[in-house]
Amino acid sequence: MPITEQDPQRELFLALLQRQRSVIWKLCLRHEHDDRRAAADLVQEAAQALWRYRGSLRPDSTPRQERRWVAWRVRAILYEHDCRQRRNLLVLGQPYEGSEEPSVDDDLTFAALLATLPHADRQLVDLRLAGYSDREIGDRLGITAAAVRVRMFRLVRRLRRVVAREEQAVNRLSRRQ
């Protein structure tokens, strides 16, 4: 929904953008590795998304809460932007470079396993699979590189437990037959 002259929230929103423009600009510029043109495009995209989600910002927010909300929203927008870019880069039919071709069952199992993860963990896995470093993932998610490593370690440990339980269940079933 575009901003119209008659919208009563227009002035409040424009004031919010004015107060938080440095936060938005810095996040977008850092994301685009100091490419000002690309960052300017992202700032526009961020402003549109902030307008869409303006209802989730509490009206009685302190300046600090407001800044955190804006930073969180912009990081989510940057993550979505990365996902769209990565999807556009995938080339269908490209040969698999592993030792053996993965089966459809493997792909479905992996997808089902990822679907059970919370949103924050899926973001982490998506960025890792896209080839981002711990520092880059941390920048995009607003956490430190050390926190990325800890979360990945815990996530892998949790996934290994799930896979081990599944394998035990399959083994038990196969012994019964």
N, C-alpha and C positions, 0 to 999 in steps of 0.2 A: 504494500500500500504506500504510494508516494506521499511525501509531505505536501500538504496544501496550505494555502494562505489562511484558510478558515479554521484549520485544526488548532484547538486550544493548547495542545501539547507541543506545538511547533516551537514556540519560544523557549520553553523549558528544555526541549531536546537540543536546540541550537546552542543554548547556554552550556549544557552538558558537554557537547562536542568542543566548544571553545575552551572549557576548563580542562578537558582531558586530551586535547589534541596532541600534546607532547608525548603522552603515554602511547597513544595510538600510532603516532608517527614513528616513534623509536622501535616499537615492536615490529611494525611492518618493514622498516628500513633494515633492521637486524635480520629479519627473516629473508629478505631479498639480497643480503650481503652487500649493502650499500648501493644497490642499483635504484636510484631515485625514481626513475620512470615506473619500474615494476612496483616499487613501494607505494607510489601515488595511486596506482590502480588498486592495490590492496586496501589502501586507506578508504577509497570510495566504496569498495565492497564491504569493508568493516562498518562504515557509517550506515550503509543500507541495512546490514544485519542488526546493528545496534538499534536502529529505528524499529525493526520487526520485533525485537525482544525487549523493548523499553518497558513493557508491562511487568517484567520480572525484577526490575529495580525498585526497591522500596522507596517511597517518596520521602521518608524521614531518614534516609541514609546520610551518614557522616561523609565528609570529603574522602576519608580513607576508604570507607566501604564502597563509595562510588568508584574510586580509582581501581580497587580490587575487582569490582564487578566488570568494569570496562576491560581491564587487562585479561580477566578470565574469558570474557566473551570474544575478545580479539584473538586470543590464543586458540580458542575453539574454531574460529573462522579460518585461521591460518592452517590448522590441522585439516579442516575440510578442503581447503584449497590444495594442500599437498596431496590428499587422497584423490581429488579430481585430476591433478596433474599426473599422478602416478598411473591412474586408470588410462589416461590418454596416451601414455608412453608404452603400455603393454602391446606387444605385437603378437597377434594370434598366429598359431602355426609355427612359432619359433621353436627349433629343436631343444629338447631338454638336455642339459649339460651334466646331469647326474650319472651315476654308474649304471643305473637301469631306469627305464621309463616308469614313472609312477602310475599305479593303476587308478581307475576311477574310484574304486573302493577306498584307496588311501586318501584321495582328495576329499571324498565325502566324509570320511572319518575325521580328518584334520579340520574340515569346515565345521563339522558338528561339535568337535572339541572346542574350537574357537568361539562358537556360538554360545557356549555355556559360560564364557568369561564375562566379567563385568565390563562396562564400557571403557573405563580407564585402562584396564589390562589389554583390551583389544586395541586401543590406541597405541599402547606401548609395543605390542606385537606387530601391528601394521607398520609402524615406523622402523622397527628393527628389520623386518622383512624387506622394507624398501631400501635398506642399506645405510641408514643414518647412524652416525656415531652416538655414543652416550651423551656427549656434550650437545650435539644437535637435537637429539630427542629431548634432552632436558630443557633446552631453549624453547622448543615448540610447546612443551607441556608445562613450563613454568616451574620446573624442579631442577635440582642439581644433578650433575653427572653421577655422583655417588648414589643418589637416591634412585636413579635409573638402574644402576648395576644391582642394587639391593632388590628393587622390585622385580627385575628380570630373574635374579637368582631364585627368589621366592616363587615366582610364577612358574619357572621351569620345574622346580621341586614339586609344586602342587600338581602340575600337569603329568609329571612322571608317576606320581602316586595314583592319579586317576587312570592312567594307561595300565599301570601294574594291576590295579583292581579289576579292570576290564579283562586283561589277559588271564588272571586267575579265574574269573567267572567263566571264560571261554574254555579254559583247561578243565574245569570241573564238569562242565556240560559235555565236553568231548569224552571224558573218562566214563561218564554214565552211559554213553551210547555204545 
